[in-house]
Amino acid sequence: MLRSIVSALVLTTAVAAPAMAADRGFTVSNTNGKAAIVKLWYAQSGSGKAFQEMDLKYPIGPSSRSSFTVPASDYCLYDVRIKFSDGTEQETNNVNVCRGGSVTGT
């Protein structure tokens, strides 16, 4: 009986762990009334690492939002940079992807 309980706990942990790691993400809201968000980059906050471009399937239009996930890691805080269709760039620091952080483009 004890062996069955231990086996069930190990299996539950093995299945749940990847799901928790995959849930690291953030939402980008575009409150700019005229320009779409056409590019998005992210980097670990304070790491000095280069920003990596996020794949935008389509621009995030004015008054729209989209959700993104980051690759699984032990790191929760990211800096996010966005570029609008008019060329303006904006950066938001310390976005907590472990708690479903958000970025607002204005």
N, CA, C and O atoms as CSV, one atom per row, in Angstrom:
chain,resi,resn,atom,element,x,y,z
A,1,MET,N,N,0.822,-1.198,0.000
A,1,MET,CA,C,0.000,0.000,0.000
A,1,MET,C,C,0.864,1.258,0.000
A,1,MET,O,O,0.617,2.193,-0.763
A,2,LEU,N,N,1.889,1.272,0.872
A,2,LEU,CA,C,2.792,2.416,0.942
A,2,LEU,C,C,3.514,2.609,-0.385
A,2,LEU,O,O,3.715,3.739,-0.830
A,3,ARG,N,N,3.901,1.513,-1.013
A,3,ARG,CA,C,4.595,1.585,-2.298
A,3,ARG,C,C,3.687,2.233,-3.353
A,3,ARG,O,O,4.161,3.020,-4.172
A,4,SER,N,N,2.398,1.913,-3.340
A,4,SER,CA,C,1.445,2.497,-4.290
A,4,SER,C,C,1.301,3.995,-4.076
A,4,SER,O,O,1.229,4.755,-5.042
A,5,ILE,N,N,1.260,4.427,-2.828
A,5,ILE,CA,C,1.138,5.853,-2.515
A,5,ILE,C,C,2.376,6.607,-2.974
A,5,ILE,O,O,2.265,7.675,-3.576
A,6,VAL,N,N,3.559,6.060,-2.694
A,6,VAL,CA,C,4.814,6.699,-3.108
A,6,VAL,C,C,4.878,6.768,-4.623
A,6,VAL,O,O,5.261,7.799,-5.175
A,7,SER,N,N,4.512,5.694,-5.304
A,7,SER,CA,C,4.529,5.693,-6.771
A,7,SER,C,C,3.587,6.745,-7.326
A,7,SER,O,O,3.928,7.433,-8.289
A,8,ALA,N,N,2.405,6.882,-6.736
A,8,ALA,CA,C,1.444,7.885,-7.188
A,8,ALA,C,C,1.978,9.293,-6.982
A,8,ALA,O,O,1.796,10.152,-7.844
A,9,LEU,N,N,2.636,9.546,-5.852
A,9,LEU,CA,C,3.204,10.867,-5.593
A,9,LEU,C,C,4.322,11.191,-6.578
A,9,LEU,O,O,4.406,12.316,-7.071
A,10,VAL,N,N,5.172,10.229,-6.864
A,10,VAL,CA,C,6.263,10.449,-7.813
A,10,VAL,C,C,5.699,10.750,-9.195
A,10,VAL,O,O,6.167,11.669,-9.867
A,11,LEU,N,N,4.702,9.987,-9.625
A,11,LEU,CA,C,4.093,10.211,-10.925
A,11,LEU,C,C,3.411,11.575,-10.992
A,11,LEU,O,O,3.540,12.276,-11.996
A,12,THR,N,N,2.694,11.958,-9.951
A,12,THR,CA,C,2.026,13.256,-9.908
A,12,THR,C,C,3.042,14.388,-9.999
A,12,THR,O,O,2.829,15.353,-10.733
A,13,THR,N,N,4.131,14.283,-9.270
A,13,THR,CA,C,5.180,15.306,-9.298
A,13,THR,C,C,5.823,15.384,-10.667
A,13,THR,O,O,6.075,16.481,-11.166
A,14,ALA,N,N,6.094,14.251,-11.285
A,14,ALA,CA,C,6.722,14.234,-12.604
A,14,ALA,C,C,5.821,14.860,-13.655
A,14,ALA,O,O,6.310,15.534,-14.561
A,15,VAL,N,N,4.524,14.653,-13.553
A,15,VAL,CA,C,3.592,15.217,-14.519
A,15,VAL,C,C,3.364,16.701,-14.248
A,15,VAL,O,O,3.270,17.480,-15.196
A,16,ALA,N,N,3.275,17.112,-13.001
A,16,ALA,CA,C,2.973,18.501,-12.647
A,16,ALA,C,C,4.154,19.435,-12.869
A,16,ALA,O,O,3.945,20.592,-13.233
A,17,ALA,N,N,5.374,18.982,-12.667
A,17,ALA,CA,C,6.546,19.856,-12.770
A,17,ALA,C,C,6.683,20.496,-14.146
A,17,ALA,O,O,6.875,21.709,-14.218
A,18,PRO,N,N,6.592,19.736,-15.254
A,18,PRO,CA,C,6.702,20.396,-16.552
A,18,PRO,C,C,5.578,21.390,-16.794
A,18,PRO,O,O,5.799,22.429,-17.416
A,19,ALA,N,N,4.392,21.095,-16.322
A,19,ALA,CA,C,3.273,22.016,-16.526
A,19,ALA,C,C,3.514,23.326,-15.801
A,19,ALA,O,O,3.203,24.386,-16.345
A,20,MET,N,N,4.054,23.292,-14.599
A,20,MET,CA,C,4.319,24.519,-13.851
A,20,MET,C,C,5.380,25.343,-14.561
A,20,MET,O,O,5.249,26.564,-14.645
A,21,ALA,N,N,6.427,24.706,-15.075
A,21,ALA,CA,C,7.489,25.436,-15.759
A,21,ALA,C,C,6.961,26.099,-17.025
A,21,ALA,O,O,7.408,27.191,-17.377
A,22,ALA,N,N,6.021,25.462,-17.716
A,22,ALA,CA,C,5.484,25.993,-18.959
A,22,ALA,C,C,4.565,27.188,-18.720
A,22,ALA,O,O,4.262,27.921,-19.661
A,23,ASP,N,N,4.121,27.398,-17.499
A,23,ASP,CA,C,3.196,28.482,-17.196
A,23,ASP,C,C,3.879,29.828,-16.981
A,23,ASP,O,O,3.226,30.776,-16.544
A,24,ARG,N,N,5.136,29.938,-17.266
A,24,ARG,CA,C,5.854,31.201,-17.070
A,24,ARG,C,C,5.605,32.106,-18.267
A,24,ARG,O,O,6.086,31.847,-19.370
A,25,GLY,N,N,4.855,33.160,-18.034
A,25,GLY,CA,C,4.529,34.026,-19.147
A,25,GLY,C,C,4.062,35.396,-18.709
A,25,GLY,O,O,4.071,35.732,-17.525
A,26,PHE,N,N,3.652,36.185,-19.701
A,26,PHE,CA,C,3.215,37.547,-19.441
A,26,PHE,C,C,2.263,37.974,-20.553
A,26,PHE,O,O,2.199,37.358,-21.617
A,27,THR,N,N,1.532,39.037,-20.278
A,27,THR,CA,C,0.585,39.588,-21.239
A,27,THR,C,C,1.063,40.967,-21.670
A,27,THR,O,O,1.538,41.754,-20.852
A,28,VAL,N,N,0.934,41.249,-22.953
A,28,VAL,CA,C,1.259,42.570,-23.486
A,28,VAL,C,C,-0.041,43.220,-23.944
A,28,VAL,O,O,-0.760,42.670,-24.778
A,29,SER,N,N,-0.335,44.397,-23.392
A,29,SER,CA,C,-1.520,45.175,-23.773
A,29,SER,C,C,-1.063,46.417,-24.518
A,29,SER,O,O,-0.148,47.113,-24.079
A,30,ASN,N,N,-1.696,46.688,-25.635
A,30,ASN,CA,C,-1.377,47.871,-26.424
A,30,ASN,C,C,-2.473,48.911,-26.209
A,30,ASN,O,O,-3.577,48.785,-26.738
A,31,THR,N,N,-2.152,49.939,-25.426
A,31,THR,CA,C,-3.113,51.019,-25.191
A,31,THR,C,C,-2.836,52.231,-26.080
A,31,THR,O,O,-3.491,53.266,-25.956
A,32,ASN,N,N,-1.862,52.090,-26.975
A,32,ASN,CA,C,-1.569,53.155,-27.924
A,32,ASN,C,C,-2.733,53.228,-28.906
A,32,ASN,O,O,-3.147,52.204,-29.450
A,33,GLY,N,N,-3.255,54.405,-29.134
A,33,GLY,CA,C,-4.428,54.558,-29.979
A,33,GLY,C,C,-4.157,54.511,-31.473
A,33,GLY,O,O,-5.098,54.441,-32.264
A,34,LYS,N,N,-2.887,54.547,-31.881
A,34,LYS,CA,C,-2.597,54.659,-33.309
A,34,LYS,C,C,-1.662,53.583,-33.855
A,34,LYS,O,O,-1.846,53.128,-34.984
A,35,ALA,N,N,-0.667,53.171,-33.079
A,35,ALA,CA,C,0.370,52.280,-33.608
A,35,ALA,C,C,0.239,50.857,-33.058
A,35,ALA,O,O,-0.140,50.652,-31.905
A,36,ALA,N,N,0.557,49.891,-33.901
A,36,ALA,CA,C,0.566,48.481,-33.498
A,36,ALA,C,C,1.943,48.115,-32.934
A,36,ALA,O,O,2.947,48.732,-33.290
A,37,ILE,N,N,1.983,47.128,-32.070
A,37,ILE,CA,C,3.258,46.583,-31.596
A,37,ILE,C,C,3.707,45.564,-32.635
A,37,ILE,O,O,2.995,44.602,-32.924
A,38,VAL,N,N,4.904,45.785,-33.199
A,38,VAL,CA,C,5.372,44.934,-34.287
A,38,VAL,C,C,6.570,44.065,-33.909
A,38,VAL,O,O,6.877,43.102,-34.610
A,39,LYS,N,N,7.249,44.394,-32.810
A,39,LYS,CA,C,8.386,43.592,-32.353
A,39,LYS,C,C,8.368,43.525,-30.835
A,39,LYS,O,O,7.874,44.428,-30.160
A,40,LEU,N,N,8.923,42.421,-30.309
A,40,LEU,CA,C,8.948,42.189,-28.873
A,40,LEU,C,C,10.219,41.421,-28.541
A,40,LEU,O,O,10.537,40.421,-29.185
A,41,TRP,N,N,10.946,41.897,-27.526
A,41,TRP,CA,C,12.163,41.235,-27.068
A,41,TRP,C,C,12.094,41.033,-25.561
A,41,TRP,O,O,11.370,41.746,-24.867
A,42,TYR,N,N,12.853,40.056,-25.054
A,42,TYR,CA,C,12.913,39.833,-23.612
A,42,TYR,C,C,14.323,39.428,-23.215
A,42,TYR,O,O,15.072,38.876,-24.022
A,43,ALA,N,N,14.684,39.708,-21.952
A,43,ALA,CA,C,15.980,39.328,-21.386
A,43,ALA,C,C,15.825,39.199,-19.877
A,43,ALA,O,O,14.994,39.877,-19.274
A,44,GLN,N,N,16.618,38.337,-19.275
A,44,GLN,CA,C,16.584,38.202,-17.822
A,44,GLN,C,C,17.000,39.524,-17.194
A,44,GLN,O,O,18.038,40.084,-17.547
A,45,SER,N,N,16.195,40.022,-16.267
A,45,SER,CA,C,16.486,41.298,-15.607
A,45,SER,C,C,17.833,41.255,-14.897
A,45,SER,O,O,18.139,40.307,-14.174
A,46,GLY,N,N,18.622,42.285,-15.111
A,46,GLY,CA,C,19.893,42.431,-14.413
A,46,GLY,C,C,20.973,41.448,-14.798
A,46,GLY,O,O,22.028,41.421,-14.164
A,47,SER,N,N,20.747,40.642,-15.814
A,47,SER,CA,C,21.715,39.601,-16.171
A,47,SER,C,C,22.795,40.109,-17.109
A,47,SER,O,O,23.866,39.510,-17.205
A,48,GLY,N,N,22.527,41.202,-17.799
A,48,GLY,CA,C,23.479,41.691,-18.791
A,48,GLY,C,C,23.430,40.891,-20.087
A,48,GLY,O,O,24.195,41.160,-21.013
A,49,LYS,N,N,22.536,39.911,-20.157
A,49,LYS,CA,C,22.404,39.098,-21.368
A,49,LYS,C,C,21.660,39.888,-22.439
A,49,LYS,O,O,20.856,40.772,-22.142
A,50,ALA,N,N,21.948,39.546,-23.687
A,50,ALA,CA,C,21.307,40.222,-24.810
A,50,ALA,C,C,19.818,39.889,-24.858
A,50,ALA,O,O,19.396,38.804,-24.457
A,51,PHE,N,N,19.040,40.833,-25.351
A,51,PHE,CA,C,17.612,40.599,-25.546
A,51,PHE,C,C,17.419,39.571,-26.662
A,51,PHE,O,O,18.157,39.554,-27.647
A,52,GLN,N,N,16.416,38.723,-26.486
A,52,GLN,CA,C,16.050,37.747,-27.506
A,52,GLN,C,C,14.694,38.148,-28.076
A,52,GLN,O,O,13.800,38.567,-27.340
A,53,GLU,N,N,14.549,38.017,-29.391
A,53,GLU,CA,C,13.292,38.403,-30.018
A,53,GLU,C,C,12.237,37.312,-29.822
A,53,GLU,O,O,12.508,36.123,-29.991
A,54,MET,N,N,11.049,37.744,-29.467
A,54,MET,CA,C,9.901,36.851,-29.306
A,54,MET,C,C,9.190,36.794,-30.658
A,54,MET,O,O,9.086,37.809,-31.348
A,55,ASP,N,N,8.711,35.636,-31.030
A,55,ASP,CA,C,8.021,35.471,-32.303
A,55,ASP,C,C,6.595,36.012,-32.202
A,55,ASP,O,O,5.746,35.439,-31.520
A,56,LEU,N,N,6.351,37.122,-32.892
A,56,LEU,CA,C,4.994,37.669,-32.974
A,56,LEU,C,C,4.354,37.069,-34.225
A,56,LEU,O,O,4.845,37.276,-35.335
A,57,LYS,N,N,3.288,36.345,-34.053
A,57,LYS,CA,C,2.598,35.766,-35.206
A,57,LYS,C,C,1.944,36.869,-36.040
A,57,LYS,O,O,1.812,36.748,-37.258
A,58,TYR,N,N,1.540,37.940,-35.367
A,58,TYR,CA,C,0.900,39.069,-36.019
A,58,TYR,C,C,1.069,40.277,-35.106
A,58,TYR,O,O,1.258,40.106,-33.901
A,59,PRO,N,N,1.008,41.494,-35.643
A,59,PRO,CA,C,1.129,42.694,-34.805
A,59,PRO,C,C,0.014,42.753,-33.760
A,59,PRO,O,O,-1.091,42.257,-33.977
A,60,ILE,N,N,0.333,43.369,-32.630
A,60,ILE,CA,C,-0.669,43.590,-31.579
A,60,ILE,C,C,-1.236,44.989,-31.826
A,60,ILE,O,O,-0.590,45.996,-31.538
A,61,GLY,N,N,-2.429,45.028,-32.351
A,61,GLY,CA,C,-3.048,46.296,-32.737
A,61,GLY,C,C,-3.433,47.157,-31.548
A,61,GLY,O,O,-3.431,46.692,-30.409
A,62,PRO,N,N,-3.768,48.425,-31.818
A,62,PRO,CA,C,-4.236,49.312,-30.757
A,62,PRO,C,C,-5.443,48.706,-30.039
A,62,PRO,O,O,-6.307,48.087,-30.659
A,63,SER,N,N,-5.481,48.895,-28.735
A,63,SER,CA,C,-6.563,48.388,-27.880
A,63,SER,C,C,-6.672,46.866,-27.906
A,63,SER,O,O,-7.756,46.318,-27.707
A,64,SER,N,N,-5.553,46.181,-28.150
A,64,SER,CA,C,-5.519,44.716,-28.165
A,64,SER,C,C,-4.470,44.215,-27.187
A,64,SER,O,O,-3.653,44.984,-26.680
A,65,ARG,N,N,-4.507,42.917,-26.933
A,65,ARG,CA,C,-3.491,42.324,-26.078
A,65,ARG,C,C,-3.192,40.910,-26.548
A,65,ARG,O,O,-3.972,40.300,-27.279
A,66,SER,N,N,-2.049,40.407,-26.114
A,66,SER,CA,C,-1.618,39.061,-26.474
A,66,SER,C,C,-0.786,38.490,-25.336
A,66,SER,O,O,-0.132,39.231,-24.603
A,67,SER,N,N,-0.814,37.166,-25.193
A,67,SER,CA,C,-0.061,36.496,-24.128
A,67,SER,C,C,1.135,35.751,-24.707
A,67,SER,O,O,1.088,35.244,-25.828
A,68,PHE,N,N,2.209,35.695,-23.917
A,68,PHE,CA,C,3.447,35.061,-24.338
A,68,PHE,C,C,4.004,34.210,-23.200
A,68,PHE,O,O,3.749,34.484,-22.028
A,69,THR,N,N,4.752,33.191,-23.550
A,69,THR,CA,C,5.468,32.395,-22.553
A,69,THR,C,C,6.953,32.480,-22.839
A,69,THR,O,O,7.371,32.663,-23.982
A,70,VAL,N,N,7.736,32.348,-21.798
A,70,VAL,CA,C,9.189,32.325,-21.930
A,70,VAL,C,C,9.659,30.891,-21.721
A,70,VAL,O,O,8.967,30.098,-21.083
A,71,PRO,N,N,10.838,30.551,-22.256
A,71,PRO,CA,C,11.345,29.196,-22.053
A,71,PRO,C,C,11.474,28.878,-20.563
A,71,PRO,O,O,11.795,29.751,-19.757
A,72,ALA,N,N,11.222,27.634,-20.217
A,72,ALA,CA,C,11.287,27.197,-18.817
A,72,ALA,C,C,12.674,27.467,-18.240
A,72,ALA,O,O,13.691,27.149,-18.857
A,73,SER,N,N,12.697,28.056,-17.054
A,73,SER,CA,C,13.951,28.305,-16.333
A,73,SER,C,C,13.597,28.546,-14.868
A,73,SER,O,O,12.425,28.539,-14.493
A,74,ASP,N,N,14.613,28.755,-14.053
A,74,ASP,CA,C,14.397,29.064,-12.641
A,74,ASP,C,C,14.277,30.568,-12.414
A,74,ASP,O,O,14.168,31.015,-11.272
A,75,TYR,N,N,14.296,31.336,-13.470
A,75,TYR,CA,C,14.320,32.782,-13.363
A,75,TYR,C,C,12.924,33.351,-13.566
A,75,TYR,O,O,12.210,32.906,-14.464
A,76,CYS,N,N,12.519,34.319,-12.758
A,76,CYS,CA,C,11.156,34.879,-12.833
A,76,CYS,C,C,11.098,36.305,-13.368
A,76,CYS,O,O,10.071,36.693,-13.926
A,77,LEU,N,N,12.144,37.094,-13.225
A,77,LEU,CA,C,12.089,38.504,-13.602
A,77,LEU,C,C,12.751,38.742,-14.955
A,77,LEU,O,O,13.901,38.362,-15.176
A,78,TYR,N,N,12.008,39.374,-15.851
A,78,TYR,CA,C,12.495,39.656,-17.197
A,78,TYR,C,C,12.256,41.116,-17.541
A,78,TYR,O,O,11.316,41.738,-17.047
A,79,ASP,N,N,13.118,41.656,-18.394
A,79,ASP,CA,C,12.912,42.966,-18.992
A,79,ASP,C,C,12.303,42.716,-20.366
A,79,ASP,O,O,12.748,41.829,-21.095
A,80,VAL,N,N,11.292,43.494,-20.716
A,80,VAL,CA,C,10.592,43.313,-21.988
A,80,VAL,C,C,10.655,44.624,-22.757
A,80,VAL,O,O,10.352,45.687,-22.215
A,81,ARG,N,N,11.046,44.543,-24.014
A,81,ARG,CA,C,11.136,45.719,-24.888
A,81,ARG,C,C,10.164,45.519,-26.048
A,81,ARG,O,O,10.112,44.443,-26.643
A,82,ILE,N,N,9.405,46.548,-26.361
A,82,ILE,CA,C,8.470,46.480,-27.479
A,82,ILE,C,C,8.772,47.597,-28.476
A,82,ILE,O,O,9.300,48.648,-28.113
A,83,LYS,N,N,8.427,47.347,-29.736
A,83,LYS,CA,C,8.592,48.349,-30.787
A,83,LYS,C,C,7.255,48.510,-31.502
A,83,LYS,O,O,6.623,47.534,-31.905
A,84,PHE,N,N,6.845,49.763,-31.649
A,84,PHE,CA,C,5.603,50.091,-32.325
A,84,PHE,C,C,5.838,50.298,-33.821
A,84,PHE,O,O,6.970,50.497,-34.263
A,85,SER,N,N,4.759,50.247,-34.582
A,85,SER,CA,C,4.841,50.428,-36.030
A,85,SER,C,C,5.332,51.819,-36.429
A,85,SER,O,O,5.776,52.009,-37.561
A,86,ASP,N,N,5.261,52.791,-35.522
A,86,ASP,CA,C,5.770,54.138,-35.816
A,86,ASP,C,C,7.253,54.282,-35.451
A,86,ASP,O,O,7.817,55.369,-35.573
A,87,GLY,N,N,7.884,53.187,-35.004
A,87,GLY,CA,C,9.314,53.196,-34.682
A,87,GLY,C,C,9.632,53.435,-33.213
A,87,GLY,O,O,10.775,53.237,-32.799
A,88,THR,N,N,8.672,53.847,-32.427
A,88,THR,CA,C,8.873,54.094,-31.000
A,88,THR,C,C,9.135,52.780,-30.270
A,88,THR,O,O,8.477,51.774,-30.533
A,89,GLU,N,N,10.104,52.794,-29.348
A,89,GLU,CA,C,10.385,51.628,-28.518
A,89,GLU,C,C,10.128,51.963,-27.061
A,89,GLU,O,O,10.276,53.109,-26.638
A,90,GLN,N,N,9.744,50.956,-26.305
A,90,GLN,CA,C,9.444,51.118,-24.885
A,90,GLN,C,C,9.946,49.875,-24.154
A,90,GLN,O,O,9.835,48.762,-24.668
A,91,GLU,N,N,10.497,50.065,-22.957
A,91,GLU,CA,C,11.008,48.942,-22.162
A,91,GLU,C,C,10.345,48.917,-20.790
A,91,GLU,O,O,10.180,49.954,-20.147
A,92,THR,N,N,9.970,47.731,-20.358
A,92,THR,CA,C,9.417,47.513,-19.024
A,92,THR,C,C,10.329,46.546,-18.303
A,92,THR,O,O,10.601,45.457,-18.807
A,93,ASN,N,N,10.806,46.927,-17.128
A,93,ASN,CA,C,11.759,46.108,-16.384
A,93,ASN,C,C,11.075,45.291,-15.291
A,93,ASN,O,O,10.009,45.650,-14.792
A,94,ASN,N,N,11.722,44.185,-14.936
A,94,ASN,CA,C,11.299,43.323,-13.821
A,94,ASN,C,C,9.872,42.793,-13.953
A,94,ASN,O,O,9.103,42.831,-12.993
A,95,VAL,N,N,9.525,42.306,-15.125
A,95,VAL,CA,C,8.220,41.678,-15.340
A,95,VAL,C,C,8.295,40.273,-14.737
A,95,VAL,O,O,9.139,39.469,-15.132
A,96,ASN,N,N,7.421,39.985,-13.790
A,96,ASN,CA,C,7.445,38.694,-13.097
A,96,ASN,C,C,6.626,37.669,-13.891
A,96,ASN,O,O,5.397,37.647,-13.816
A,97,VAL,N,N,7.327,36.826,-14.650
A,97,VAL,CA,C,6.646,35.835,-15.488
A,97,VAL,C,C,6.140,34.645,-14.675
A,97,VAL,O,O,5.305,33.882,-15.161
A,98,CYS,N,N,6.627,34.474,-13.455
A,98,CYS,CA,C,6.147,33.392,-12.591
A,98,CYS,C,C,4.761,33.709,-12.042
A,98,CYS,O,O,4.031,32.811,-11.621
A,99,ARG,N,N,4.405,34.987,-12.049
A,99,ARG,CA,C,3.097,35.413,-11.539
A,99,ARG,C,C,2.230,36.005,-12.649
A,99,ARG,O,O,1.279,36.738,-12.378
A,100,GLY,N,N,2.564,35.682,-13.904
A,100,GLY,CA,C,1.751,36.160,-15.011
A,100,GLY,C,C,1.802,37.664,-15.180
A,100,GLY,O,O,0.762,38.308,-15.320
A,101,GLY,N,N,2.995,38.229,-15.170
A,101,GLY,CA,C,3.177,39.676,-15.262
A,101,GLY,C,C,2.555,40.291,-16.504
A,101,GLY,O,O,2.093,39.590,-17.403
A,102,SER,N,N,2.555,41.607,-16.531
A,102,SER,CA,C,1.980,42.297,-17.681
A,102,SER,C,C,2.841,43.488,-18.109
A,102,SER,O,O,3.563,44.086,-17.312
A,103,VAL,N,N,2.735,43.798,-19.379
A,103,VAL,CA,C,3.429,44.931,-19.983
A,103,VAL,C,C,2.358,45.743,-20.699
A,103,VAL,O,O,1.514,45.194,-21.407
A,104,THR,N,N,2.402,47.052,-20.506
A,104,THR,CA,C,1.442,47.920,-21.186
A,104,THR,C,C,2.194,48.872,-22.092
A,104,THR,O,O,2.999,49.682,-21.633
A,105,GLY,N,N,1.924,48.765,-23.386
A,105,GLY,CA,C,2.498,49.676,-24.359
A,105,GLY,C,C,1.606,50.880,-24.504
A,105,GLY,O,O,0.404,50.751,-24.739
A,106,THR,N,N,2.206,52.078,-24.362
A,106,THR,CA,C,1.392,53.300,-24.437
A,106,THR,C,C,1.798,54.186,-25.598
A,106,THR,O,O,1.210,55.250,-25.797
